[in-house]
C-alpha cells in the first residue's frame, strides 16, 4: 500500500488530534477512600493539622516551590510497607520534616492506618 501525500496529511492530523485529546485530560484520578474535609475522626484531624499543608486538603499531593509533594492515596506510597510509612512520618526524609517530636508513636501509627484504610481503601 502506497501512502499518498493526502493520506500522510490525514494520518498526521489524526495523530495530532489524538495527542491533543490525551494531553488535555486533566482529570484527577477517581476518588478513593474518604473525603478528609468531611471526616470527624481523630486521625482526619491529625492529618488536617500536620499533613494537609504539604500533601493537600484531600491528600492528592500538591506543588510547592515548583516541586510536587506526592499523593498519599495513589502512587509510590502504595508500594511502601506500614513500617516504611511510619519511619517517613516519624523521622522525615528531605524535604519532609520529622514529626517524632510533635506526634506520639501512637498518633503516627494512627496516621499510617488512616493512610492505608481511609485514604487508599485497603483493608490490610
Backbone atoms as SQL, in Angstrom:
CREATE TABLE atoms (id INTEGER PRIMARY KEY, chain TEXT, resi INTEGER, resn TEXT, atom TEXT, x REAL, y REAL, z REAL);
INSERT INTO atoms VALUES
  (1, 'A', 1, 'UNK', 'N', 0.846, -1.183, 0.000),
  (2, 'A', 1, 'UNK', 'CA', 0.000, 0.000, 0.000),
  (3, 'A', 1, 'UNK', 'C', 0.886, 1.239, 0.000),
  (4, 'A', 2, 'UNK', 'N', 0.637, 2.080, -0.945),
  (5, 'A', 2, 'UNK', 'CA', 1.433, 3.289, -1.089),
  (6, 'A', 2, 'UNK', 'C', 0.726, 4.445, -0.389),
  (7, 'A', 3, 'UNK', 'N', 1.478, 5.154, 0.455),
  (8, 'A', 3, 'UNK', 'CA', 0.916, 6.304, 1.152),
  (9, 'A', 3, 'UNK', 'C', 1.061, 7.542, 0.282),
  (10, 'A', 4, 'UNK', 'N', -0.050, 8.092, -0.087),
  (11, 'A', 4, 'UNK', 'CA', -0.017, 9.306, -0.885),
  (12, 'A', 4, 'UNK', 'C', 0.139, 10.500, 0.036),
  (13, 'A', 5, 'UNK', 'N', 0.404, 11.623, -0.560),
  (14, 'A', 5, 'UNK', 'CA', 0.569, 12.860, 0.202),
  (15, 'A', 5, 'UNK', 'C', -0.704, 13.179, 0.992),
  (16, 'A', 6, 'UNK', 'N', -1.854, 12.947, 0.397),
  (17, 'A', 6, 'UNK', 'CA', -3.137, 13.205, 1.056),
  (18, 'A', 6, 'UNK', 'C', -3.325, 12.273, 2.254),
  (19, 'A', 7, 'UNK', 'N', -2.988, 11.000, 2.113),
  (20, 'A', 7, 'UNK', 'CA', -3.125, 10.042, 3.216),
  (21, 'A', 7, 'UNK', 'C', -2.170, 10.395, 4.351),
  (22, 'A', 8, 'UNK', 'N', -0.955, 10.794, 4.005),
  (23, 'A', 8, 'UNK', 'CA', 0.010, 11.193, 5.027),
  (24, 'A', 8, 'UNK', 'C', -0.489, 12.410, 5.800),
  (25, 'A', 9, 'UNK', 'N', -1.096, 13.346, 5.089),
  (26, 'A', 9, 'UNK', 'CA', -1.636, 14.542, 5.742),
  (27, 'A', 9, 'UNK', 'C', -2.733, 14.157, 6.736),
  (28, 'A', 10, 'UNK', 'N', -3.649, 13.272, 6.346),
  (29, 'A', 10, 'UNK', 'CA', -4.726, 12.852, 7.235),
  (30, 'A', 10, 'UNK', 'C', -4.199, 12.038, 8.412),
  (31, 'A', 11, 'UNK', 'N', -3.193, 11.228, 8.153),
  (32, 'A', 11, 'UNK', 'CA', -2.576, 10.463, 9.232),
  (33, 'A', 11, 'UNK', 'C', -1.946, 11.400, 10.254),
  (34, 'A', 12, 'UNK', 'N', -1.256, 12.432, 9.774),
  (35, 'A', 12, 'UNK', 'CA', -0.648, 13.421, 10.666),
  (36, 'A', 12, 'UNK', 'C', -1.716, 14.149, 11.478),
  (37, 'A', 13, 'UNK', 'N', -2.802, 14.547, 10.839),
  (38, 'A', 13, 'UNK', 'CA', -3.892, 15.251, 11.531),
  (39, 'A', 13, 'UNK', 'C', -4.513, 14.354, 12.597),
  (40, 'A', 14, 'UNK', 'N', -4.740, 13.091, 12.264),
  (41, 'A', 14, 'UNK', 'CA', -5.334, 12.156, 13.234),
  (42, 'A', 14, 'UNK', 'C', -4.419, 11.987, 14.445),
  (43, 'A', 15, 'UNK', 'N', -3.117, 11.858, 14.217),
  (44, 'A', 15, 'UNK', 'CA', -2.169, 11.721, 15.332),
  (45, 'A', 15, 'UNK', 'C', -2.150, 12.988, 16.182),
  (46, 'A', 16, 'UNK', 'N', -2.195, 14.153, 15.548),
  (47, 'A', 16, 'UNK', 'CA', -2.176, 15.411, 16.277),
  (48, 'A', 16, 'UNK', 'C', -3.430, 15.556, 17.136),
  (49, 'A', 17, 'UNK', 'N', -4.581, 15.183, 16.599),
  (50, 'A', 17, 'UNK', 'CA', -5.826, 15.262, 17.358),
  (51, 'A', 17, 'UNK', 'C', -5.775, 14.311, 18.550),
  (52, 'A', 18, 'UNK', 'N', -5.303, 13.087, 18.339),
  (53, 'A', 18, 'UNK', 'CA', -5.202, 12.114, 19.433),
  (54, 'A', 18, 'UNK', 'C', -4.264, 12.627, 20.523),
  (55, 'A', 19, 'UNK', 'N', -3.135, 13.161, 20.136),
  (56, 'A', 19, 'UNK', 'CA', -2.183, 13.710, 21.104),
  (57, 'A', 19, 'UNK', 'C', -2.813, 14.857, 21.890),
  (58, 'A', 20, 'UNK', 'N', -3.546, 15.731, 21.208),
  (59, 'A', 20, 'UNK', 'CA', -4.206, 16.851, 21.860),
  (60, 'A', 20, 'UNK', 'C', -5.233, 16.360, 22.883),
  (61, 'A', 21, 'UNK', 'N', -6.021, 15.367, 22.503),
  (62, 'A', 21, 'UNK', 'CA', -7.051, 14.839, 23.404),
  (63, 'A', 21, 'UNK', 'C', -6.417, 14.253, 24.656),
  (64, 'A', 22, 'UNK', 'N', -5.358, 13.453, 24.510),
  (65, 'A', 22, 'UNK', 'CA', -4.695, 12.854, 25.671),
  (66, 'A', 22, 'UNK', 'C', -3.996, 13.909, 26.526),
  (67, 'A', 23, 'UNK', 'N', -3.414, 14.916, 25.906),
  (68, 'A', 23, 'UNK', 'CA', -2.697, 15.953, 26.653),
  (69, 'A', 23, 'UNK', 'C', -3.647, 16.846, 27.448),
  (70, 'A', 24, 'UNK', 'N', -4.860, 16.980, 26.984),
  (71, 'A', 24, 'UNK', 'CA', -5.827, 17.853, 27.659),
  (72, 'A', 24, 'UNK', 'C', -6.578, 17.153, 28.776),
  (73, 'A', 25, 'UNK', 'N', -6.347, 15.897, 28.992),
  (74, 'A', 25, 'UNK', 'CA', -7.035, 15.162, 30.052),
  (75, 'A', 25, 'UNK', 'C', -6.411, 15.551, 31.388),
  (76, 'A', 26, 'UNK', 'N', -7.045, 16.480, 32.104),
  (77, 'A', 26, 'UNK', 'CA', -6.500, 16.972, 33.373),
  (78, 'A', 26, 'UNK', 'C', -7.318, 16.501, 34.566),
  (79, 'A', 27, 'UNK', 'N', -8.134, 15.487, 34.361),
  (80, 'A', 27, 'UNK', 'CA', -8.943, 14.988, 35.466),
  (81, 'A', 27, 'UNK', 'C', -8.060, 14.367, 36.540),
  (82, 'A', 28, 'UNK', 'N', -8.467, 14.551, 37.783),
  (83, 'A', 28, 'UNK', 'CA', -7.797, 13.865, 38.882),
  (84, 'A', 28, 'UNK', 'C', -8.191, 12.401, 38.828),
  (85, 'A', 29, 'UNK', 'N', -7.376, 11.538, 39.429),
  (86, 'A', 29, 'UNK', 'CA', -7.779, 10.134, 39.486),
  (87, 'A', 29, 'UNK', 'C', -9.111, 10.012, 40.213),
  (88, 'A', 30, 'UNK', 'N', -9.836, 8.969, 39.888),
  (89, 'A', 30, 'UNK', 'CA', -11.117, 8.755, 40.563),
  (90, 'A', 30, 'UNK', 'C', -10.880, 8.718, 42.075),
  (91, 'A', 31, 'UNK', 'N', -11.836, 9.269, 42.787),
  (92, 'A', 31, 'UNK', 'CA', -11.709, 9.350, 44.234),
  (93, 'A', 31, 'UNK', 'C', -11.614, 7.961, 44.849),
  (94, 'A', 32, 'UNK', 'N', -10.789, 7.876, 45.837),
  (95, 'A', 32, 'UNK', 'CA', -10.627, 6.636, 46.584),
  (96, 'A', 32, 'UNK', 'C', -10.653, 7.005, 48.052),
  (97, 'A', 33, 'UNK', 'N', -11.357, 6.238, 48.820),
  (98, 'A', 33, 'UNK', 'CA', -11.376, 6.485, 50.260),
  (99, 'A', 33, 'UNK', 'C', -12.295, 7.629, 50.635),
  (100, 'A', 34, 'UNK', 'N', -12.086, 8.130, 51.814),
  (101, 'A', 34, 'UNK', 'CA', -12.975, 9.132, 52.399),
  (102, 'A', 34, 'UNK', 'C', -12.661, 10.538, 51.900),
  (103, 'A', 35, 'UNK', 'N', -13.579, 11.433, 52.136),
  (104, 'A', 35, 'UNK', 'CA', -13.342, 12.855, 51.916),
  (105, 'A', 35, 'UNK', 'C', -12.869, 13.417, 53.256),
  (106, 'A', 36, 'UNK', 'N', -11.622, 13.802, 53.318),
  (107, 'A', 36, 'UNK', 'CA', -10.997, 14.215, 54.578),
  (108, 'A', 36, 'UNK', 'C', -11.705, 15.419, 55.197),
  (109, 'A', 37, 'UNK', 'N', -12.090, 16.350, 54.373),
  (110, 'A', 37, 'UNK', 'CA', -12.714, 17.569, 54.916),
  (111, 'A', 37, 'UNK', 'C', -14.037, 17.281, 55.620),
  (112, 'A', 38, 'UNK', 'N', -14.685, 16.170, 55.292),
  (113, 'A', 38, 'UNK', 'CA', -15.946, 15.803, 55.942),
  (114, 'A', 38, 'UNK', 'C', -15.762, 14.848, 57.123),
  (115, 'A', 39, 'UNK', 'N', -14.581, 14.265, 57.240),
  (116, 'A', 39, 'UNK', 'CA', -14.341, 13.241, 58.260),
  (117, 'A', 39, 'UNK', 'C', -14.244, 13.856, 59.654),
  (118, 'A', 40, 'UNK', 'N', -14.825, 13.184, 60.618),
  (119, 'A', 40, 'UNK', 'CA', -14.843, 13.670, 62.002),
  (120, 'A', 40, 'UNK', 'C', -13.909, 12.877, 62.924),
  (121, 'A', 41, 'UNK', 'N', -13.098, 11.993, 62.370),
  (122, 'A', 41, 'UNK', 'CA', -12.249, 11.138, 63.197),
  (123, 'A', 41, 'UNK', 'C', -11.027, 11.899, 63.716),
  (124, 'A', 42, 'UNK', 'N', -10.442, 11.354, 64.759),
  (125, 'A', 42, 'UNK', 'CA', -9.212, 11.906, 65.320),
  (126, 'A', 42, 'UNK', 'C', -8.094, 11.867, 64.274),
  (127, 'A', 43, 'UNK', 'N', -8.026, 10.771, 63.526),
  (128, 'A', 43, 'UNK', 'CA', -6.989, 10.618, 62.504),
  (129, 'A', 43, 'UNK', 'C', -7.119, 11.684, 61.418),
  (130, 'A', 44, 'UNK', 'N', -8.340, 11.963, 61.004),
  (131, 'A', 44, 'UNK', 'CA', -8.550, 13.002, 59.996),
  (132, 'A', 44, 'UNK', 'C', -8.115, 14.362, 60.534),
  (133, 'A', 45, 'UNK', 'N', -8.387, 14.596, 61.813),
  (134, 'A', 45, 'UNK', 'CA', -7.957, 15.831, 62.450),
  (135, 'A', 45, 'UNK', 'C', -6.427, 15.925, 62.488),
  (136, 'A', 46, 'UNK', 'N', -5.773, 14.817, 62.838),
  (137, 'A', 46, 'UNK', 'CA', -4.303, 14.787, 62.818),
  (138, 'A', 46, 'UNK', 'C', -3.783, 15.106, 61.419),
  (139, 'A', 47, 'UNK', 'N', -4.411, 14.511, 60.417),
  (140, 'A', 47, 'UNK', 'CA', -3.995, 14.752, 59.031),
  (141, 'A', 47, 'UNK', 'C', -4.141, 16.243, 58.700),
  (142, 'A', 48, 'UNK', 'N', -5.298, 16.801, 58.986),
  (143, 'A', 48, 'UNK', 'CA', -5.541, 18.208, 58.648),
  (144, 'A', 48, 'UNK', 'C', -4.534, 19.134, 59.342),
  (145, 'A', 49, 'UNK', 'N', -4.177, 18.823, 60.590),
  (146, 'A', 49, 'UNK', 'CA', -3.266, 19.670, 61.360),
  (147, 'A', 49, 'UNK', 'C', -1.805, 19.521, 60.949),
  (148, 'A', 50, 'UNK', 'N', -1.414, 18.323, 60.503),
  (149, 'A', 50, 'UNK', 'CA', 0.012, 18.062, 60.291),
  (150, 'A', 50, 'UNK', 'C', 0.422, 17.760, 58.857),
  (151, 'A', 51, 'UNK', 'N', -0.484, 17.296, 58.040),
  (152, 'A', 51, 'UNK', 'CA', -0.113, 16.789, 56.717),
  (153, 'A', 51, 'UNK', 'C', -0.679, 17.593, 55.553),
  (154, 'A', 52, 'UNK', 'N', -1.874, 18.150, 55.743),
  (155, 'A', 52, 'UNK', 'CA', -2.583, 18.806, 54.643),
  (156, 'A', 52, 'UNK', 'C', -1.821, 19.978, 54.043),
  (157, 'A', 53, 'UNK', 'N', -1.051, 20.680, 54.857),
  (158, 'A', 53, 'UNK', 'CA', -0.329, 21.844, 54.354),
  (159, 'A', 53, 'UNK', 'C', 0.590, 21.461, 53.185),
  (160, 'A', 54, 'UNK', 'N', 1.147, 20.270, 53.186),
  (161, 'A', 54, 'UNK', 'CA', 2.036, 19.841, 52.105),
  (162, 'A', 54, 'UNK', 'C', 1.369, 18.857, 51.131),
  (163, 'A', 55, 'UNK', 'N', 0.613, 17.905, 51.662),
  (164, 'A', 55, 'UNK', 'CA', 0.033, 16.858, 50.820),
  (165, 'A', 55, 'UNK', 'C', -1.332, 17.233, 50.252),
  (166, 'A', 56, 'UNK', 'N', -1.855, 18.394, 50.631),
  (167, 'A', 56, 'UNK', 'CA', -3.130, 18.860, 50.116),
  (168, 'A', 56, 'UNK', 'C', -4.284, 18.474, 51.021),
  (169, 'A', 57, 'UNK', 'N', -5.348, 19.236, 50.937),
  (170, 'A', 57, 'UNK', 'CA', -6.504, 19.042, 51.805),
  (171, 'A', 57, 'UNK', 'C', -7.101, 17.645, 51.696),
  (172, 'A', 58, 'UNK', 'N', -7.045, 17.060, 50.494),
  (173, 'A', 58, 'UNK', 'CA', -7.611, 15.725, 50.293),
  (174, 'A', 58, 'UNK', 'C', -6.546, 14.678, 49.976),
  (175, 'A', 59, 'UNK', 'N', -5.278, 14.994, 50.244),
  (176, 'A', 59, 'UNK', 'CA', -4.144, 14.054, 50.141),
  (177, 'A', 59, 'UNK', 'C', -3.826, 13.602, 48.723),
  (178, 'A', 60, 'UNK', 'N', -4.175, 14.425, 47.727),
  (179, 'A', 60, 'UNK', 'CA', -3.827, 14.092, 46.348),
  (180, 'A', 60, 'UNK', 'C', -2.455, 14.633, 45.962),
  (181, 'A', 61, 'UNK', 'N', -1.760, 15.263, 46.903),
  (182, 'A', 61, 'UNK', 'CA', -0.472, 15.874, 46.620),
  (183, 'A', 61, 'UNK', 'C', -0.689, 17.290, 46.102),
  (184, 'A', 62, 'UNK', 'N', 0.381, 18.068, 46.092),
  (185, 'A', 62, 'UNK', 'CA', 0.294, 19.421, 45.540),
  (186, 'A', 62, 'UNK', 'C', 1.690, 19.928, 45.253),
  (187, 'A', 63, 'UNK', 'N', 1.739, 20.988, 44.481),
  (188, 'A', 63, 'UNK', 'CA', 3.020, 21.577, 44.110),
  (189, 'A', 63, 'UNK', 'C', 3.402, 22.655, 45.109),
  (190, 'A', 64, 'UNK', 'N', 4.652, 22.584, 45.585),
  (191, 'A', 64, 'UNK', 'CA', 5.193, 23.599, 46.491),
  (192, 'A', 64, 'UNK', 'C', 6.558, 23.999, 45.952),
  (193, 'A', 65, 'UNK', 'N', 6.734, 25.272, 45.706),
  (194, 'A', 65, 'UNK', 'CA', 8.004, 25.806, 45.189),
  (195, 'A', 65, 'UNK', 'C', 8.495, 25.043, 43.965),
  (196, 'A', 66, 'UNK', 'N', 7.587, 24.727, 43.077),
  (197, 'A', 66, 'UNK', 'CA', 7.954, 24.061, 41.832),
  (198, 'A', 66, 'UNK', 'C', 8.192, 22.571, 41.943),
  (199, 'A', 67, 'UNK', 'N', 8.009, 22.002, 43.121),
  (200, 'A', 67, 'UNK', 'CA', 8.212, 20.558, 43.309),
  (201, 'A', 67, 'UNK', 'C', 6.903, 19.917, 43.743),
  (202, 'A', 68, 'UNK', 'N', 6.659, 18.731, 43.231),
  (203, 'A', 68, 'UNK', 'CA', 5.415, 18.041, 43.540),
  (204, 'A', 68, 'UNK', 'C', 5.555, 17.223, 44.817),
  (205, 'A', 69, 'UNK', 'N', 4.685, 17.506, 45.783),
  (206, 'A', 69, 'UNK', 'CA', 4.604, 16.701, 47.005),
  (207, 'A', 69, 'UNK', 'C', 3.671, 15.541, 46.663),
  (208, 'A', 70, 'UNK', 'N', 4.064, 14.301, 46.951),
  (209, 'A', 70, 'UNK', 'CA', 3.291, 13.154, 46.474),
  (210, 'A', 70, 'UNK', 'C', 1.925, 12.973, 47.138),
  (211, 'A', 71, 'UNK', 'N', 1.074, 12.305, 46.388),
  (212, 'A', 71, 'UNK', 'CA', -0.235, 11.895, 46.879),
  (213, 'A', 71, 'UNK', 'C', -0.055, 10.823, 47.948),
  (214, 'A', 72, 'UNK', 'N', -0.960, 10.805, 48.914),
  (215, 'A', 72, 'UNK', 'CA', -0.967, 9.729, 49.906),
  (216, 'A', 72, 'UNK', 'C', -2.037, 8.689, 49.567),
  (217, 'A', 73, 'UNK', 'N', -2.731, 8.899, 48.463),
  (218, 'A', 73, 'UNK', 'CA', -3.779, 7.980, 48.024),
  (219, 'A', 73, 'UNK', 'C', -3.293, 7.033, 46.928),
  (220, 'A', 74, 'UNK', 'N', -2.475, 7.534, 46.025),
  (221, 'A', 74, 'UNK', 'CA', -2.038, 6.782, 44.856),
  (222, 'A', 74, 'UNK', 'C', -0.523, 6.864, 44.691),
  (223, 'A', 75, 'UNK', 'N', 0.028, 5.955, 43.927),
  (224, 'A', 75, 'UNK', 'CA', 1.435, 6.060, 43.548),
  (225, 'A', 75, 'UNK', 'C', 2.380, 5.302, 44.453),
  (226, 'A', 76, 'UNK', 'N', 3.574, 5.865, 44.602),
  (227, 'A', 76, 'UNK', 'CA', 4.672, 5.214, 45.331),
  (228, 'A', 76, 'UNK', 'C', 4.282, 4.801, 46.748),
  (229, 'A', 77, 'UNK', 'N', 3.476, 5.583, 47.399),
  (230, 'A', 77, 'UNK', 'CA', 3.071, 5.293, 48.785),
  (231, 'A', 77, 'UNK', 'C', 2.417, 3.920, 48.898),
  (232, 'A', 78, 'UNK', 'N', 1.740, 3.487, 47.852),
  (233, 'A', 78, 'UNK', 'CA', 1.055, 2.193, 47.885),
  (234, 'A', 78, 'UNK', 'C', 2.029, 1.017, 47.924),
  (235, 'A', 79, 'UNK', 'N', 3.260, 1.235, 47.471),
  (236, 'A', 79, 'UNK', 'CA', 4.277, 0.175, 47.439),
  (237, 'A', 79, 'UNK', 'C', 5.037, 0.061, 48.758),
  (238, 'A', 80, 'UNK', 'N', 4.891, 1.039, 49.602),
  (239, 'A', 80, 'UNK', 'CA', 5.642, 1.057, 50.862),
  (240, 'A', 80, 'UNK', 'C', 4.926, 0.265, 51.948),
  (241, 'A', 81, 'UNK', 'N', 5.730, -0.325, 52.814),
  (242, 'A', 81, 'UNK', 'CA', 5.153, -1.062, 53.950),
  (243, 'A', 81, 'UNK', 'C', 4.681, -0.054, 55.002),
  (244, 'A', 82, 'UNK', 'N', 3.886, -0.546, 55.941),
  (245, 'A', 82, 'UNK', 'CA', 3.428, 0.327, 57.020),
  (246, 'A', 82, 'UNK', 'C', 4.606, 0.826, 57.852),
  (247, 'A', 83, 'UNK', 'N', 5.610, -0.004, 58.037),
  (248, 'A', 83, 'UNK', 'CA', 6.803, 0.406, 58.799),
  (249, 'A', 83, 'UNK', 'C', 7.543, 1.524, 58.068),
  (250, 'A', 84, 'UNK', 'N', 7.644, 1.422, 56.739),
  (251, 'A', 84, 'UNK', 'CA', 8.308, 2.469, 55.963),
  (252, 'A', 84, 'UNK', 'C', 7.547, 3.793, 56.062),
  (253, 'A', 85, 'UNK', 'N', 6.231, 3.713, 56.018),
  (254, 'A', 85, 'UNK', 'CA', 5.422, 4.926, 56.154),
  (255, 'A', 85, 'UNK', 'C', 5.596, 5.519, 57.549),
  (256, 'A', 86, 'UNK', 'N', 5.573, 4.661, 58.569),
  (257, 'A', 86, 'UNK', 'CA', 5.793, 5.126, 59.944),
  (258, 'A', 86, 'UNK', 'C', 7.128, 5.862, 60.031),
  (259, 'A', 87, 'UNK', 'N', 8.199, 5.265, 59.514),
  (260, 'A', 87, 'UNK', 'CA', 9.527, 5.875, 59.588),
  (261, 'A', 87, 'UNK', 'C', 9.595, 7.194, 58.825),
  (262, 'A', 88, 'UNK', 'N', 8.915, 7.258, 57.684),
  (263, 'A', 88, 'UNK', 'CA', 8.891, 8.507, 56.910),
  (264, 'A', 88, 'UNK', 'C', 8.253, 9.627, 57.729),
  (265, 'A', 89, 'UNK', 'N', 7.142, 9.317, 58.385),
  (266, 'A', 89, 'UNK', 'CA', 6.463, 10.329, 59.200),
  (267, 'A', 89, 'UNK', 'C', 7.299, 10.662, 60.443),
  (268, 'A', 90, 'UNK', 'N', 7.770, 9.640, 61.121),
  (269, 'A', 90, 'UNK', 'CA', 8.497, 9.845, 62.378),
  (270, 'A', 90, 'UNK', 'C', 9.821, 10.569, 62.174),
  (271, 'A', 91, 'UNK', 'N', 10.614, 10.110, 61.223),
  (272, 'A', 91, 'UNK', 'CA', 11.977, 10.614, 61.091),
  (273, 'A', 91, 'UNK', 'C', 12.182, 11.568, 59.922),
  (274, 'A', 92, 'UNK', 'N', 11.187, 11.645, 59.029),
  (275, 'A', 92, 'UNK', 'CA', 11.301, 12.533, 57.893),
  (276, 'A', 92, 'UNK', 'C', 12.360, 12.071, 56.923),
  (277, 'A', 93, 'UNK', 'N', 12.420, 12.738, 55.825),
  (278, 'A', 93, 'UNK', 'CA', 13.422, 12.486, 54.794),
  (279, 'A', 93, 'UNK', 'C', 13.288, 13.667, 53.863),
  (280, 'A', 94, 'UNK', 'N', 14.405, 14.343, 53.625),
  (281, 'A', 94, 'UNK', 'CA', 14.343, 15.586, 52.852),
  (282, 'A', 94, 'UNK', 'C', 13.443, 15.442, 51.651),
  (283, 'A', 95, 'UNK', 'N', 12.553, 16.348, 51.448),
  (284, 'A', 95, 'UNK', 'CA', 12.338, 17.577, 52.210),
  (285, 'A', 95, 'UNK', 'C', 11.312, 17.431, 53.339),
  (286, 'A', 96, 'UNK', 'N', 10.787, 16.234, 53.559),
  (287, 'A', 96, 'UNK', 'CA', 9.772, 16.063, 54.607),
  (288, 'A', 96, 'UNK', 'C', 10.411, 16.147, 55.988),
  (289, 'A', 97, 'UNK', 'N', 9.792, 16.929, 56.877),
  (290, 'A', 97, 'UNK', 'CA', 10.354, 17.037, 58.230),
  (291, 'A', 97, 'UNK', 'C', 9.975, 15.836, 59.096),
  (292, 'A', 98, 'UNK', 'N', 10.673, 15.698, 60.192),
  (293, 'A', 98, 'UNK', 'CA', 10.366, 14.675, 61.187),
  (294, 'A', 98, 'UNK', 'C', 9.208, 15.144, 62.049),
  (295, 'A', 99, 'UNK', 'N', 8.300, 14.217, 62.369),
  (296, 'A', 99, 'UNK', 'CA', 7.187, 14.539, 63.262),
  (297, 'A', 99, 'UNK', 'C', 7.336, 13.831, 64.606),
  (298, 'A', 100, 'UNK', 'N', 8.493, 13.205, 64.838),
  (299, 'A', 100, 'UNK', 'CA', 8.729, 12.454, 66.069),
  (300, 'A', 100, 'UNK', 'C', 8.550, 13.325, 67.313),
  (301, 'A', 101, 'UNK', 'N', 8.942, 14.563, 67.261),
  (302, 'A', 101, 'UNK', 'CA', 8.807, 15.447, 68.408),
  (303, 'A', 101, 'UNK', 'C', 7.422, 16.057, 68.561),
  (304, 'A', 102, 'UNK', 'N', 6.622, 16.020, 67.511),
  (305, 'A', 102, 'UNK', 'CA', 5.286, 16.617, 67.544),
  (306, 'A', 102, 'UNK', 'C', 4.181, 15.606, 67.808),
  (307, 'A', 103, 'UNK', 'N', 4.374, 14.384, 67.329),
  (308, 'A', 103, 'UNK', 'CA', 3.352, 13.342, 67.443),
  (309, 'A', 103, 'UNK', 'C', 3.894, 12.169, 68.243),
  (310, 'A', 104, 'UNK', 'N', 3.029, 11.517, 68.973),
  (311, 'A', 104, 'UNK', 'CA', 3.438, 10.305, 69.695),
  (312, 'A', 104, 'UNK', 'C', 3.513, 9.148, 68.699),
  (313, 'A', 105, 'UNK', 'N', 4.160, 8.069, 69.114),
  (314, 'A', 105, 'UNK', 'CA', 4.206, 6.877, 68.258),
  (315, 'A', 105, 'UNK', 'C', 2.790, 6.392, 67.940),
  (316, 'A', 106, 'UNK', 'N', 1.911, 6.443, 68.931),
  (317, 'A', 106, 'UNK', 'CA', 0.524, 6.017, 68.701),
  (318, 'A', 106, 'UNK', 'C', -0.145, 6.884, 67.633),
  (319, 'A', 107, 'UNK', 'N', 0.060, 8.194, 67.684),
  (320, 'A', 107, 'UNK', 'CA', -0.540, 9.082, 66.687),
  (321, 'A', 107, 'UNK', 'C', 0.033, 8.816, 65.293),
  (322, 'A', 108, 'UNK', 'N', 1.324, 8.549, 65.230),
  (323, 'A', 108, 'UNK', 'CA', 1.934, 8.238, 63.930),
  (324, 'A', 108, 'UNK', 'C', 1.352, 6.943, 63.374),
  (325, 'A', 109, 'UNK', 'N', 1.209, 5.915, 64.223),
  (326, 'A', 109, 'UNK', 'CA', 0.605, 4.663, 63.762),
  (327, 'A', 109, 'UNK', 'C', -0.844, 4.876, 63.332),
  (328, 'A', 110, 'UNK', 'N', -1.545, 5.756, 64.024),
  (329, 'A', 110, 'UNK', 'CA', -2.927, 6.053, 63.626),
  (330, 'A', 110, 'UNK', 'C', -2.955, 6.720, 62.255),
  (331, 'A', 111, 'UNK', 'N', -1.980, 7.588, 61.977),
  (332, 'A', 111, 'UNK', 'CA', -1.885, 8.195, 60.648),
  (333, 'A', 111, 'UNK', 'C', -1.571, 7.146, 59.585),
  (334, 'A', 112, 'UNK', 'N', -0.680, 6.219, 59.911),
  (335, 'A', 112, 'UNK', 'CA', -0.351, 5.142, 58.962),
  (336, 'A', 112, 'UNK', 'C', -1.614, 4.355, 58.609),
  (337, 'A', 113, 'UNK', 'N', -2.367, 3.961, 59.622),
  (338, 'A', 113, 'UNK', 'CA', -3.619, 3.218, 59.388),
  (339, 'A', 113, 'UNK', 'C', -4.620, 4.079, 58.608),
  (340, 'A', 114, 'UNK', 'N', -4.676, 5.373, 58.922),
  (341, 'A', 114, 'UNK', 'CA', -5.561, 6.300, 58.223),
  (342, 'A', 114, 'UNK', 'C', -5.217, 6.345, 56.733),
  (343, 'A', 115, 'UNK', 'N', -3.934, 6.436, 56.432),
  (344, 'A', 115, 'UNK', 'CA', -3.496, 6.462, 55.033),
  (345, 'A', 115, 'UNK', 'C', -3.906, 5.172, 54.330),
  (346, 'A', 116, 'UNK', 'N', -3.591, 4.043, 54.937),
  (347, 'A', 116, 'UNK', 'CA', -3.900, 2.744, 54.325),
  (348, 'A', 116, 'UNK', 'C', -5.399, 2.489, 54.205),
  (349, 'A', 117, 'UNK', 'N', -6.104, 2.599, 55.298),
  (350, 'A', 117, 'UNK', 'CA', -7.521, 2.217, 55.353),
  (351, 'A', 117, 'UNK', 'C', -8.419, 3.296, 54.751),
  (352, 'A', 118, 'UNK', 'N', -8.277, 4.520, 55.233),
  (353, 'A', 118, 'UNK', 'CA', -9.228, 5.560, 54.874),
  (354, 'A', 118, 'UNK', 'C', -8.902, 6.272, 53.564),
  (355, 'A', 119, 'UNK', 'N', -7.629, 6.470, 53.265),
  (356, 'A', 119, 'UNK', 'CA', -7.276, 7.180, 52.039),
  (357, 'A', 119, 'UNK', 'C', -7.085, 6.244, 50.852),
  (358, 'A', 120, 'UNK', 'N', -6.525, 5.075, 51.098),
  (359, 'A', 120, 'UNK', 'CA', -6.264, 4.146, 49.997),
  (360, 'A', 120, 'UNK', 'C', -7.323, 3.053, 49.888),
  (361, 'A', 121, 'UNK', 'N', -8.159, 2.923, 50.917),
  (362, 'A', 121, 'UNK', 'CA', -9.219, 1.920, 50.876),
  (363, 'A', 121, 'UNK', 'C', -8.747, 0.488, 51.035),
  (364, 'A', 122, 'UNK', 'N', -7.578, 0.304, 51.651),
  (365, 'A', 122, 'UNK', 'CA', -7.029, -1.032, 51.840),
  (366, 'A', 122, 'UNK', 'C', -7.484, -1.588, 53.183),
  (367, 'A', 123, 'UNK', 'N', -7.724, -2.878, 53.220),
  (368, 'A', 123, 'UNK', 'CA', -8.186, -3.492, 54.463),
  (369, 'A', 123, 'UNK', 'C', -7.065, -4.161, 55.234),
  (370, 'A', 124, 'UNK', 'N', -5.927, -4.355, 54.626),
  (371, 'A', 124, 'UNK', 'CA', -4.785, -4.993, 55.322),
  (372, 'A', 124, 'UNK', 'C', -3.687, -4.002, 55.502);
